[in-house]
Amino acid sequence: MNAKMMMTLMTAGFLAISAGMTHAEQARGCAERETVLSRLADKYGETRQSIGLGANNALVEVFASDETGSWTITVTTAEGTTCLIASGQAFEELAEVLPAKGNDA
């Protein structure tokens, strides 16, 4: 997939999710958490694949569709606002093992 096609897909995803946002929220790519999660599930078939805590107790999540390979990274603030950080295609789940300690390979 070329860079232009990837940008088109990311823009389309952003526009689909932003449909339920206020103008100020659209400018930041943010909305209420339930609105974002609902759009990711309904429009893209994406479910949460991983979760972690970022700075200031922000919730960082990766959503992806096993069926289409689309993925989205979101950050949710402590106040409950969820913002889109990145999205794309060709998601694959990995479970890589760390090399043994002392192994320079």
DSSP file (Angstrom, degrees, kcal/mol; ACC not computed):
  #  RESIDUE AA STRUCTURE BP1 BP2  ACC     N-H-->O    O-->H-N    N-H-->O    O-->H-N    TCO  KAPPA ALPHA  PHI   PSI    X-CA   Y-CA   Z-CA
    1    1 A M              0   0    0      0, 0.0     2,-0.1     0, 0.0     0, 0.0   0.000 360.0 360.0 360.0 130.5    0.0    0.0    0.0
    2    2 A N     >  -     0   0    0      1,-0.1     4,-2.1     4,-0.0     5,-0.2  -0.325 360.0-106.6 -82.4 168.2    1.5    3.4   -1.0
    3    3 A A  H  > S+     0   0    0      1,-0.2     4,-2.4     2,-0.2     5,-0.2   0.853 117.6  54.3 -63.2 -37.3    1.7    6.4    1.3
    4    4 A K  H  > S+     0   0    0      2,-0.2     4,-2.1     1,-0.2    -1,-0.2   0.919 109.6  47.1 -64.6 -42.7   -1.1    8.3   -0.5
    5    5 A M  H  > S+     0   0    0      2,-0.2     4,-2.4     1,-0.2    -2,-0.2   0.897 111.1  52.4 -64.9 -40.4   -3.5    5.4   -0.1
    6    6 A M  H  X S+     0   0    0     -4,-2.1     4,-2.4     1,-0.2    -2,-0.2   0.920 109.6  48.6 -61.6 -44.4   -2.6    5.1    3.6
    7    7 A M  H  X S+     0   0    0     -4,-2.4     4,-2.6     1,-0.2    -1,-0.2   0.891 110.0  52.6 -63.8 -38.7   -3.2    8.8    4.2
    8    8 A T  H  X S+     0   0    0     -4,-2.1     4,-2.5     2,-0.2    -2,-0.2   0.926 110.7  46.9 -62.2 -44.8   -6.6    8.5    2.5
    9    9 A L  H  X S+     0   0    0     -4,-2.4     4,-2.3     2,-0.2    -2,-0.2   0.904 112.5  49.5 -63.9 -41.8   -7.6    5.5    4.7
   10   10 A M  H  X S+     0   0    0     -4,-2.4     4,-2.2     2,-0.2    -2,-0.2   0.909 112.1  48.5 -64.4 -41.4   -6.5    7.4    7.8
   11   11 A T  H  X S+     0   0    0     -4,-2.6     4,-2.6     2,-0.2    -2,-0.2   0.911 110.2  51.3 -64.8 -42.4   -8.4   10.5    6.8
   12   12 A A  H  X S+     0   0    0     -4,-2.5     4,-2.2     1,-0.2    -2,-0.2   0.907 110.6  49.3 -61.5 -41.5  -11.6    8.4    6.1
   13   13 A G  H  X S+     0   0    0     -4,-2.3     4,-2.0     2,-0.2    -1,-0.2   0.909 111.0  49.2 -63.1 -43.0  -11.3    6.8    9.5
   14   14 A F  H  X S+     0   0    0     -4,-2.2     4,-2.5     1,-0.2    -2,-0.2   0.921 111.1  49.6 -63.1 -44.2  -10.9   10.1   11.2
   15   15 A L  H  X S+     0   0    0     -4,-2.6     4,-0.6     1,-0.2    -1,-0.2   0.887 109.4  51.8 -64.2 -38.7  -13.9   11.6    9.4
   16   16 A A  H >< S+     0   0    0     -4,-2.2     3,-0.6     1,-0.2     4,-0.2   0.913 114.7  41.7 -64.6 -42.2  -16.1    8.6   10.2
   17   17 A I  H >< S+     0   0    0     -4,-2.0     3,-0.9     1,-0.2    -2,-0.2   0.853 110.0  58.0 -73.1 -34.0  -15.3    8.8   13.9
   18   18 A S  H >< S+     0   0    0     -4,-2.5     3,-2.1     1,-0.2    -1,-0.2   0.575  78.8  92.5 -75.2  -7.2  -15.6   12.6   14.0
   19   19 A A  T << S+     0   0    0     -4,-0.6    -1,-0.2    -3,-0.6    -2,-0.1   0.811  89.3  44.8 -57.2 -31.7  -19.2   12.6   12.7
   20   20 A G  T <  S+     0   0    0     -3,-0.9    -1,-0.3    -4,-0.2     2,-0.2   0.254  97.8 100.2 -96.3  13.1  -20.5   12.6   16.3
   21   21 A M  S <  S-     0   0    0     -3,-2.1    10,-0.1     1,-0.1     2,-0.1  -0.597  72.7-114.3-100.7 158.1  -18.1   15.3   17.6
   22   22 A T     >  -     0   0    0     -2,-0.2     4,-2.5     1,-0.1     5,-0.2  -0.363  41.6-100.4 -74.7 167.8  -18.5   19.0   18.3
   23   23 A H  H  > S+     0   0    0      1,-0.2     4,-1.8     2,-0.2     5,-0.1   0.905 124.1  49.2 -59.6 -42.8  -16.4   21.4   16.2
   24   24 A A  H  > S+     0   0    0      1,-0.2     4,-1.0     2,-0.2    -1,-0.2   0.894 112.2  48.4 -64.6 -40.0  -13.8   21.9   18.9
   25   25 A E  H  >>S+     0   0    0      1,-0.2     5,-2.8     2,-0.2     4,-1.2   0.881 108.6  54.1 -68.0 -37.7  -13.5   18.1   19.5
   26   26 A Q  H  <5S+     0   0    0     -4,-2.5     3,-0.3     1,-0.2    -1,-0.2   0.890 102.1  58.0 -62.7 -38.7  -13.2   17.5   15.7
   27   27 A A  H  <5S+     0   0    0     -4,-1.8    -1,-0.2     1,-0.2    -2,-0.2   0.831 116.3  35.1 -61.3 -31.6  -10.3   20.0   15.6
   28   28 A R  H  <5S-     0   0    0     -4,-1.0    -1,-0.2    -3,-0.4    -2,-0.2   0.541 110.6-118.9 -97.3  -9.9   -8.4   17.9   18.2
   29   29 A G  T  <5S+     0   0    0     -4,-1.2    55,-2.5    -3,-0.3     2,-0.3   0.857  72.1 128.0  72.8  36.1   -9.7   14.5   16.9
   30   30 A C  E   < +A   83   0A   0     -5,-2.8     2,-0.3    53,-0.2    -1,-0.3  -0.867  26.3 154.2-127.1 156.3  -11.4   13.8   20.3
   31   31 A A  E     -A   82   0A   0     51,-2.3    51,-3.0    -2,-0.3   -10,-0.1  -0.941  54.7 -54.9-160.8 178.2  -14.8   12.8   21.6
   32   32 A E  E >>  -A   81   0A   0     -2,-0.3     4,-1.9    49,-0.2     3,-0.6  -0.389  56.1-116.5 -61.6 144.0  -16.5   11.1   24.5
   33   33 A R  H 3> S+     0   0    0     47,-1.6     4,-2.8     1,-0.3     5,-0.3   0.887 112.9  51.6 -52.1 -48.8  -15.0    7.7   25.0
   34   34 A E  H 3> S+     0   0    0      1,-0.2     4,-2.1     2,-0.2    -1,-0.3   0.845 108.0  53.3 -62.3 -34.0  -18.2    5.8   24.3
   35   35 A T  H <> S+     0   0    0     -3,-0.6     4,-2.0     2,-0.2    -1,-0.2   0.932 112.3  43.7 -64.9 -46.3  -18.7    7.6   21.0
   36   36 A V  H  X S+     0   0    0     -4,-1.9     4,-2.5     2,-0.2    -2,-0.2   0.944 115.1  47.5 -65.5 -48.9  -15.2    6.7   19.8
   37   37 A L  H  X S+     0   0    0     -4,-2.8     4,-2.1     1,-0.2    -1,-0.2   0.882 111.4  51.8 -62.0 -38.5  -15.4    3.1   20.9
   38   38 A S  H  X S+     0   0    0     -4,-2.1     4,-3.1    -5,-0.3     5,-0.3   0.915 110.9  47.2 -63.5 -43.8  -18.8    2.7   19.4
   39   39 A R  H  X>S+     0   0    0     -4,-2.0     4,-2.6     2,-0.2     5,-0.7   0.908 110.6  51.8 -66.1 -41.6  -17.6    4.1   16.0
   40   40 A L  H  X5S+     0   0    0     -4,-2.5     6,-2.3     1,-0.2     4,-1.0   0.907 117.0  40.1 -61.4 -40.8  -14.5    1.9   16.0
   41   41 A A  H  X5S+     0   0    0     -4,-2.1     4,-1.2     4,-0.3    -2,-0.2   0.942 121.6  40.1 -72.6 -48.7  -16.7   -1.2   16.6
   42   42 A D  H  <5S+     0   0    0     -4,-3.1    -3,-0.2    -5,-0.2    -2,-0.2   0.907 125.9  31.3 -71.5 -43.8  -19.6   -0.4   14.4
   43   43 A K  H  <5S+     0   0    0     -4,-2.6    -3,-0.2    -5,-0.3    -1,-0.2   0.815 136.6  19.3 -86.8 -31.8  -17.7    1.1   11.4
   44   44 A Y  H  <<S-     0   0    0     -4,-1.0    24,-0.2    -5,-0.7    26,-0.2   0.495  90.3-124.5-120.7  -7.1  -14.5   -0.9   11.4
   45   45 A G     <  +     0   0    0     -4,-1.2    21,-0.3    -5,-0.3     2,-0.3   0.766  55.8 158.9  67.1  24.2  -15.2   -4.0   13.5
   46   46 A E        -     0   0    0     -6,-2.3     2,-0.3    19,-0.2    19,-0.3  -0.639  19.7-175.8 -88.0 137.6  -12.3   -3.0   15.8
   47   47 A T  E     -B   64   0A   0     17,-2.5    17,-2.4    -2,-0.3     2,-0.2  -0.861  40.4 -81.3-123.6 161.7  -11.9   -4.4   19.3
   48   48 A R  E     +B   63   0A   0     -2,-0.3    15,-0.3    15,-0.2     3,-0.1  -0.444  43.9 172.0 -68.2 129.5   -9.4   -3.6   22.0
   49   49 A Q  E     +     0   0A   0     13,-3.7     2,-0.3     1,-0.4    14,-0.2   0.689  64.0   3.8-108.3 -31.1   -6.2   -5.5   21.5
   50   50 A S  E     -B   62   0A   0     12,-1.4    12,-2.0     2,-0.0    -1,-0.4  -0.982  58.4-164.3-155.3 163.6   -3.9   -3.9   24.2
   51   51 A I  E     +B   61   0A   0     -2,-0.3     2,-0.3    10,-0.2    10,-0.2  -0.991  13.1 158.2-150.9 148.5   -4.0   -1.3   26.9
   52   52 A G  E     -B   60   0A   0      8,-2.0     8,-3.1    -2,-0.3     2,-0.5  -0.980  37.6-102.8-163.8 167.2   -1.5    0.7   29.0
   53   53 A L  E     -B   59   0A   0     -2,-0.3     6,-0.2     6,-0.2     2,-0.1  -0.859  35.1-175.1-101.7 132.9   -1.1    3.8   31.1
   54   54 A G    >   -     0   0    0      4,-3.7     3,-1.0    -2,-0.5     4,-0.2  -0.262  45.0 -40.1-105.0-164.1    0.6    6.8   29.8
   55   55 A A  G >  S+     0   0    0      1,-0.2     3,-1.6     2,-0.2    -1,-0.3  -0.249 126.3  14.9 -60.1 147.5    1.6   10.2   31.3
   56   56 A N  G 3  S-     0   0    0      1,-0.3    22,-0.3    -3,-0.1    -1,-0.2   0.812 132.6 -66.4  56.2  34.4   -0.9   11.8   33.7
   57   57 A N  G <  S+     0   0    0     -3,-1.0    -1,-0.3     1,-0.2     2,-0.3   0.762  85.4 165.4  59.6  27.7   -2.8    8.5   34.0
   58   58 A A    <   -     0   0    0     -3,-1.6    -4,-3.7    -4,-0.2     2,-0.6  -0.568  36.6-127.9 -73.4 137.8   -3.9    8.7   30.3
   59   59 A L  E     -BC  53  76A   0     17,-2.7    17,-2.6    -2,-0.3     2,-0.5  -0.793  22.3-162.8 -90.7 117.9   -5.2    5.4   29.0
   60   60 A V  E     +BC  52  75A   0     -8,-3.1    -8,-2.0    -2,-0.6     2,-0.3  -0.895  14.9 176.7-104.3 127.7   -3.5    4.3   25.8
   61   61 A E  E     -BC  51  74A   0     13,-2.3    13,-2.5    -2,-0.5     2,-0.5  -0.966  24.4-149.9-134.7 147.4   -5.3    1.6   23.8
   62   62 A V  E     -BC  50  73A   0    -12,-2.0   -13,-3.7    -2,-0.3   -12,-1.4  -0.979  17.0-171.0-114.4 125.9   -4.8   -0.2   20.5
   63   63 A F  E     +BC  48  72A   0      9,-3.1     9,-2.6    -2,-0.5     2,-0.3  -0.892  11.8 167.1-112.2 145.3   -7.9   -1.4   18.7
   64   64 A A  E     -BC  47  71A   0    -17,-2.4   -17,-2.5    -2,-0.4     2,-0.5  -0.991  33.0-125.1-154.8 159.1   -7.9   -3.6   15.6
   65   65 A S     >  -     0   0    0      5,-2.3     4,-2.1    -2,-0.3    26,-0.2  -0.942   7.4-160.5-108.2 122.4  -10.0   -5.8   13.4
   66   66 A D  T  4 S+     0   0    0     -2,-0.5    -1,-0.1   -21,-0.3   -20,-0.1   0.803  94.3  51.5 -65.0 -29.0   -9.0   -9.4   13.0
   67   67 A E  T  4 S+     0   0    0    -22,-0.2    -1,-0.2     1,-0.1   -22,-0.1   0.919 125.8  17.3 -77.5 -46.0  -11.1   -9.5    9.8
   68   68 A T  T  4 S-     0   0    0    -24,-0.2    22,-0.4     2,-0.1    -2,-0.2   0.665  91.8-126.5-104.4 -19.3   -9.9   -6.4    7.9
   69   69 A G     <  +     0   0    0     -4,-2.1    22,-2.5     1,-0.3    -3,-0.1   0.486  58.0 145.4  83.9   2.4   -6.5   -5.7    9.6
   70   70 A S        -     0   0    0    -26,-0.2    -5,-2.3    19,-0.2     2,-0.3  -0.425  26.4-172.3 -70.8 151.2   -7.4   -2.1   10.3
   71   71 A W  E     -CD  64  88A   0     17,-2.1    17,-2.2    -7,-0.2     2,-0.3  -0.983  14.0-167.9-145.3 155.6   -6.1   -0.6   13.6
   72   72 A T  E     -CD  63  87A   0     -9,-2.6    -9,-3.1    -2,-0.3     2,-0.5  -0.996  10.6-151.0-144.2 137.3   -6.4    2.5   15.7
   73   73 A I  E     -CD  62  86A   0     13,-3.1    12,-3.0    -2,-0.3    13,-1.3  -0.946  23.2-178.8-108.0 130.1   -4.4    3.9   18.7
   74   74 A T  E     -CD  61  84A   0    -13,-2.5   -13,-2.3    -2,-0.5     2,-0.4  -0.869  19.4-153.1-124.3 158.8   -6.4    6.1   21.1
   75   75 A V  E     -CD  60  83A   0      8,-2.1     8,-3.0    -2,-0.3     2,-0.5  -0.998  10.9-161.9-129.3 129.7   -5.5    8.0   24.3
   76   76 A T  E     -CD  59  82A   0    -17,-2.6   -17,-2.7    -2,-0.4     6,-0.2  -0.950  13.3-138.7-113.6 127.7   -8.2    8.7   26.9
   77   77 A T    >   -     0   0    0      4,-2.7     3,-1.8    -2,-0.5   -20,-0.1  -0.277  30.2-103.7 -76.2 166.8   -7.7   11.4   29.5
   78   78 A A  T 3  S+     0   0    0    -22,-0.3    -1,-0.1     1,-0.3   -21,-0.1   0.754 122.7  61.2 -61.2 -24.1   -8.7   11.0   33.2
   79   79 A E  T 3  S-     0   0    0      2,-0.1    -1,-0.3     1,-0.0    -3,-0.0   0.567 122.0-105.8 -80.6  -9.7  -11.7   13.2   32.4
   80   80 A G  S <  S+     0   0    0     -3,-1.8   -47,-1.6     1,-0.3     2,-0.5   0.517  72.9 138.2 100.2   5.7  -13.0   10.6   29.9
   81   81 A T  E     -A   32   0A   0    -49,-0.2    -4,-2.7   -48,-0.1     2,-0.5  -0.740  38.6-153.8 -86.0 130.1  -12.2   12.3   26.6
   82   82 A T  E     -AD  31  76A   0    -51,-3.0   -51,-2.3    -2,-0.5     2,-0.4  -0.890   9.5-167.3-108.1 132.6  -10.8    9.9   23.9
   83   83 A C  E     -AD  30  75A   0     -8,-3.0    -8,-2.1    -2,-0.5     2,-0.4  -0.936  22.1-122.0-121.2 141.4   -8.5   11.2   21.2
   84   84 A L  E     + D   0  74A   0    -55,-2.5   -10,-0.2    -2,-0.4     3,-0.1  -0.655  29.7 173.1 -78.6 132.1   -7.3    9.4   18.0
   85   85 A I  E     -     0   0A   0    -12,-3.0     2,-0.3     1,-0.4   -11,-0.2   0.788  61.1 -20.2-106.7 -44.9   -3.6    9.2   17.8
   86   86 A A  E     - D   0  73A   0    -13,-1.3   -13,-3.1     2,-0.0    -1,-0.4  -0.982  53.9-174.0-160.8 158.4   -3.0    7.0   14.7
   87   87 A S  E     + D   0  72A   0     -2,-0.3     2,-0.3   -15,-0.2   -15,-0.2  -0.979  18.0 132.8-153.4 161.9   -4.7    4.4   12.5
   88   88 A G  E     - D   0  71A   0    -17,-2.2   -17,-2.1    -2,-0.3     2,-0.2  -0.925  40.0 -80.9-177.8-157.8   -3.8    2.2    9.6
   89   89 A Q  S    S+     0   0    0     -2,-0.3   -19,-0.2   -19,-0.3   -20,-0.1  -0.735  81.9  51.0-127.9 172.1   -3.9   -1.2    8.0
   90   90 A A        -     0   0    0    -22,-0.4     2,-0.2    -2,-0.2   -20,-0.2   0.847  63.4-176.7  68.1  40.4   -2.2   -4.7    8.2
   91   91 A F        -     0   0    0    -22,-2.5     2,-0.4   -26,-0.2    -1,-0.2  -0.465   2.0-178.6 -67.1 136.0   -2.4   -5.2   12.0
   92   92 A E        -     0   0    0     -2,-0.2     2,-0.4   -23,-0.0   -26,-0.0  -0.998  24.0-130.2-137.0 135.5   -0.7   -8.3   13.2
   93   93 A E        -     0   0    0     -2,-0.4     2,-0.3     2,-0.0    -2,-0.0  -0.705  28.9-170.2 -84.3 132.3   -0.5   -9.6   16.8
   94   94 A L        -     0   0    0     -2,-0.4     2,-0.1     2,-0.0    -2,-0.0  -0.917  23.7-173.8-123.3 149.7    3.0  -10.6   17.9
   95   95 A A        -     0   0    0     -2,-0.3     2,-0.2     2,-0.0    -2,-0.0  -0.567  24.6-179.2-136.5  69.6    4.3  -12.4   21.0
   96   96 A E        -     0   0    0     -2,-0.1     2,-0.4     1,-0.1    -2,-0.0  -0.452  21.0-133.5 -76.9 144.1    8.0  -12.0   20.6
   97   97 A V        -     0   0    0     -2,-0.2     3,-0.1     1,-0.0    -1,-0.1  -0.798  21.5-118.0 -96.7 136.0   10.4  -13.5   23.1
   98   98 A L        -     0   0    0     -2,-0.4     3,-0.1     1,-0.1    -1,-0.0  -0.424  35.7-103.8 -67.8 146.1   13.3  -11.5   24.5
   99   99 A P        -     0   0    0      0, 0.0    -1,-0.1     0, 0.0     3,-0.1  -0.339  48.3 -86.7 -66.2 155.0   16.7  -12.9   23.7
  100  100 A A    >   -     0   0    0      1,-0.1     3,-1.7     2,-0.1    -3,-0.0  -0.323  53.7 -95.5 -61.3 143.8   18.5  -14.5   26.6
  101  101 A K  T 3  S+     0   0    0      1,-0.3    -1,-0.1    -3,-0.1     3,-0.1  -0.325 111.5  27.9 -61.1 141.7   20.5  -12.1   28.8
  102  102 A G  T 3  S+     0   0    0      1,-0.3     2,-0.7    -3,-0.1    -1,-0.3   0.408  89.0 122.6  86.4  -2.5   24.1  -11.9   27.9
  103  103 A N    <   -     0   0    0     -3,-1.7    -1,-0.3     1,-0.1     0, 0.0  -0.852  44.7-166.8 -95.9 115.6   23.4  -12.8   24.3
  104  104 A D              0   0    0     -2,-0.7    -1,-0.1     1,-0.2    -3,-0.0   0.511 360.0 360.0 -78.6  -4.7   24.7  -10.1   22.0
  105  105 A A              0   0    0      0, 0.0    -1,-0.2     0, 0.0    -2,-0.0   0.492 360.0 360.0 -68.8 360.0   22.8  -11.4   19.0
